[in-house]
Amino acid sequence: MAPFPGSGLAKGLAVTLRTMTKKTVTEQYPDVQPELPPRTRGVIGLFEENCTVCMLCARECPDWCIYIDSHKETLPAAAPGGRERSRNVLDRFAIDFSLCMYCGICIEVCPFDALFWSPEFEYAETDIHELTHERDKLREWMWTVPAPPALDPSAEEPKEIAAARKAADKLAATQAAAAQEAEAQGAEAQGTAAGTEGDA
């Protein structure tokens, strides 16, 4: 059935009338902090321990507002006769929030979960140059990141956990089979020894 002429206008006026009859609520900011949605994009927090200086976030940023400096360190061999390994060590991680457009690409492409959205939004500065925040400030914002939502109980198990569990079950089965074989060989050896003593 086609809508009758003027039905859209009637719906709009109904919304207006409903809104007009409600009491106006004024939030007393900054004395009362607003209740933000859980997925609010405020600032970006850095979990430094997870950062491997792979530079993916800086390369993928469309605004080029992420600055990363690092150096290489040589680690001694883990075992005798092994070879030395080198690893990247983070020296500087900064984000210029005067350029950032909050697209979230850096968070999405990070393969090691080192970047997270924080709902923190009070970071205004009097000088635009002070909107470049270094890793110590990004680290502080990391502790304001809300906990992730609980997993759906009916969802499939993550592939990584399933693969790890399969490998652990296989290892446990191999160890159990080896233990049973060792017990059987021990019992057989005892039986043979007892038979030898009986013959003697």
C-alpha positions as CSV (number, residue, x, y, z in Angstrom):
1,M,0.0,0.0,0.0
2,A,1.4,3.4,-1.0
3,P,1.8,6.0,1.8
4,F,-0.8,8.7,1.6
5,P,0.5,12.3,0.8
6,G,1.8,14.2,3.8
7,S,2.5,11.0,5.9
8,G,6.2,11.9,6.2
9,L,5.3,15.4,7.4
10,A,2.9,14.0,10.0
11,K,5.6,11.6,11.3
12,G,8.1,14.5,11.6
13,L,5.6,16.6,13.5
14,A,4.8,13.7,15.8
15,V,8.5,13.4,16.7
16,T,8.7,17.2,17.3
17,L,5.7,17.1,19.5
18,R,7.0,14.2,21.6
19,T,10.4,15.9,22.0
20,M,8.7,19.2,23.0
21,T,6.9,17.5,25.9
22,K,10.0,15.9,27.4
23,K,11.9,17.7,30.2
24,T,15.2,19.1,29.0
25,V,18.2,17.6,30.7
26,T,21.4,19.6,30.9
27,E,24.6,17.7,31.7
28,Q,26.7,19.7,34.1
29,Y,30.0,19.1,32.4
30,P,32.9,19.3,33.6
31,D,31.6,18.8,37.1
32,V,29.7,15.7,35.9
33,Q,31.5,13.5,33.4
34,P,29.4,12.3,30.4
35,E,28.6,8.6,30.1
36,L,30.3,7.7,26.8
37,P,29.4,4.6,24.7
38,P,31.9,1.7,25.2
39,R,33.3,2.0,21.7
40,T,34.0,5.8,21.9
41,R,37.0,6.9,19.9
42,G,38.8,9.3,22.2
43,V,42.6,8.9,21.9
44,I,44.9,6.1,21.1
45,G,46.6,4.2,23.9
46,L,49.9,2.4,23.4
47,F,50.7,-1.0,25.1
48,E,54.4,-0.7,24.7
49,E,55.3,-4.3,25.6
50,N,53.5,-5.6,22.6
51,C,55.1,-3.2,20.1
52,T,57.7,-4.9,17.9
53,V,58.5,-1.7,15.9
54,C,57.1,-3.3,12.7
55,M,56.1,0.2,11.5
56,L,52.8,-1.0,10.0
57,C,50.8,1.6,11.8
58,A,53.1,4.5,10.6
59,R,53.1,3.1,7.0
60,E,49.3,2.7,6.8
61,C,48.4,6.0,8.5
62,P,46.8,8.2,5.8
63,D,47.8,11.4,7.7
64,W,51.4,10.4,8.5
65,C,50.9,11.5,12.1
66,I,52.7,8.6,13.8
67,Y,56.4,9.0,14.5
68,I,58.5,5.9,15.4
69,D,62.2,5.7,16.2
70,S,64.1,2.5,17.1
71,H,67.4,0.9,17.3
72,K,68.6,-2.7,17.0
73,E,70.0,-4.7,19.9
74,T,71.9,-8.0,19.7
75,L,70.8,-10.7,22.0
76,P,73.2,-13.5,23.0
77,A,72.6,-17.0,21.9
78,A,70.0,-18.8,23.9
79,A,71.9,-22.1,23.8
80,P,75.6,-22.9,23.5
81,G,76.6,-23.1,19.8
82,G,73.5,-21.1,18.8
83,R,73.7,-17.8,16.9
84,E,73.1,-14.3,18.2
85,R,69.8,-12.7,17.4
86,S,68.9,-9.0,16.9
87,R,65.7,-7.3,17.9
88,N,64.2,-3.8,17.5
89,V,64.0,-1.7,20.6
90,L,61.5,1.2,20.6
91,D,63.0,4.6,21.3
92,R,60.2,6.9,20.3
93,F,56.5,6.4,19.6
94,A,54.5,9.6,19.2
95,I,51.1,10.6,17.6
96,D,50.3,14.1,16.4
97,F,46.7,14.5,17.3
98,S,46.5,17.8,15.5
99,L,46.8,15.7,12.3
100,C,45.0,12.5,13.3
101,M,41.6,12.0,11.8
102,Y,40.6,9.1,14.2
103,C,40.1,6.6,11.3
104,G,41.5,3.7,13.4
105,I,43.5,2.2,10.6
106,C,46.6,2.0,12.9
107,I,44.7,0.1,15.5
108,E,43.2,-2.3,12.9
109,V,46.5,-3.1,11.1
110,C,48.6,-3.6,14.3
111,P,49.3,-7.4,14.3
112,F,50.4,-7.5,17.9
113,D,47.6,-5.6,19.7
114,A,49.8,-2.7,20.8
115,L,47.3,0.1,20.0
116,F,43.8,0.6,21.5
117,W,41.1,3.1,21.5
118,S,40.7,5.0,24.8
119,P,37.5,6.9,25.6
120,E,39.6,9.7,27.1
121,F,38.7,12.9,25.4
122,E,40.1,15.7,27.6
123,Y,43.5,16.4,26.1
124,A,43.1,19.9,24.7
125,E,46.3,22.1,24.7
126,T,46.8,25.8,24.3
127,D,49.6,25.3,21.7
128,I,49.0,23.1,18.7
129,H,52.6,21.8,18.9
130,E,51.8,20.2,22.3
131,L,49.2,17.9,20.6
132,T,52.1,15.6,19.6
133,H,51.9,13.1,22.5
134,E,54.9,10.9,23.2
135,R,54.8,7.3,24.4
136,D,54.7,8.1,28.1
137,K,51.4,9.9,27.6
138,L,50.1,7.2,25.3
139,R,51.0,4.7,27.9
140,E,49.0,6.6,30.5
141,W,46.0,6.5,28.2
142,M,46.4,2.7,27.9
143,W,45.1,2.3,31.4
144,T,41.8,4.0,30.5
145,V,41.0,1.5,27.8
146,P,37.9,-0.5,28.8
147,A,38.0,-4.2,29.1
148,P,36.9,-6.1,25.9
149,P,33.3,-7.5,25.9
150,A,32.8,-11.1,27.0
151,L,32.9,-13.7,24.3
152,D,29.7,-15.1,23.0
153,P,29.4,-18.6,24.6
154,S,27.9,-20.1,21.5
155,A,30.7,-18.7,19.2
156,E,33.4,-21.0,17.7
157,E,36.6,-21.3,19.5
158,P,39.4,-19.0,18.1
159,K,41.6,-20.9,15.6
160,E,44.8,-20.2,17.6
161,I,43.3,-21.7,20.8
162,A,41.9,-24.7,18.9
163,A,45.4,-25.3,17.2
164,A,47.2,-25.0,20.6
165,R,44.7,-27.4,22.3
166,K,45.1,-29.9,19.4
167,A,48.8,-29.8,19.7
168,A,48.6,-30.1,23.6
169,D,46.2,-33.1,23.3
170,K,48.5,-34.8,20.7
171,L,51.5,-34.3,23.0
172,A,49.6,-35.6,26.0
173,A,48.5,-38.7,24.0
174,T,52.1,-39.3,22.8
175,Q,53.4,-39.0,26.4
176,A,50.7,-41.3,27.7
177,A,51.5,-43.9,25.0
178,A,55.2,-43.7,25.9
179,A,54.5,-44.2,29.6
180,Q,52.2,-47.2,28.9
181,E,54.9,-48.7,26.6
182,A,57.5,-48.2,29.3
183,E,55.3,-49.8,31.9
184,A,54.6,-52.8,29.6
185,Q,58.4,-53.2,28.9
186,G,59.1,-53.0,32.7
187,A,56.4,-55.6,33.5
188,E,57.8,-57.8,30.7
189,A,61.3,-57.4,32.0
190,Q,60.1,-58.4,35.5
191,G,58.3,-61.4,34.1
192,T,61.4,-62.5,32.2
193,A,63.6,-62.0,35.3
194,A,61.1,-64.0,37.4
195,G,61.0,-66.8,34.8
196,T,64.8,-66.9,34.7
197,E,64.9,-67.2,38.5
198,G,62.3,-70.0,38.4
199,D,64.3,-72.0,35.9
200,A,67.4,-71.6,38.0
